[in-house]
Amino acid sequence: MDPSDLVIATSRQLARRGVDRNAQSRLTRRGVLVRVAPGAYLEGDVWEALDTRGRFVARARAVVATRPRELVVSHRSAAVLFGLPVVGGLPDRLDALRTEVSGGRSEASIRAHRSTLPCDPVPIGDFWLTPLARTLVDVALAHSLIVSVPMIDHALLHGMVELDELSDELERRPRHPGARRARSALGLGTPLSQSPLESLVQVRCFEGGWRRPEQQVRLRLLTGRRAEVDCLWRELPGSIGPGLVLEADGRYKYGPDAELMTGDEHWDEKVREDDLREQGYDFRRPTWDRVWNRAAFEAMMRGTTVPRDW
């Protein structure tokens, strides 16, 4: 279900239809209506059919519908509405940019972000968002690398933004407390990471000082065909093989709706891996849990001969 097609009803709209506040409360207790934001409701069966991202968008539309003034959605909330991956969970409140001199306070449903930089918001459906380059830099300034880098990589991979645009946007805020971290995020940004998990592998290597691997490398198989691997370290010290292959093993890799590989996919991967192992390549297949847990990733890397750059 497309959240942009949802019909959000405000308390005033319901009252004009003869559903007063007492009736709204009764219908909410019975599950006929769901209160998705203060003063805004959605039909209960429609709400139940939405996934996590859909529910976030529904709440965001409800917040916007009940505001007396136009909101400019920013930071992680804007990233969600741009369709970017948000690692670590969706925002619990709607991020909104406040550029007024008098500022603006956060509320139960809104997290206000003060900024004196001018902004020309862009329309997406019912929303006005900070431009994509500004959104990505705002996230990089305010959040950790594990949040910002997957977003940046996704935007670069899909041609949504250029790295120069992000660098120009960051130059507007050289003294921001998060500028150093944001520069690291842009330095890690690449269109070669084809999933958030691959982006996280690059982040963990950077954090641990491990030499970063080559990405999306095509290797010749014994059959004469070629296979593309996610990450490769070549000619490692102390290793007699040609290198170490790392494959990002996340369920999403096989499609956003896939829970497991099909039998054919599983067999093709096994044949390809056996072929490369026979040539002397070592393999690692870290799952989300191992990459998300920094200590677990460090333990895995210490079991290899990949050198540290520091």
Disulfide bonds with the S-S distance in Angstrom:
none
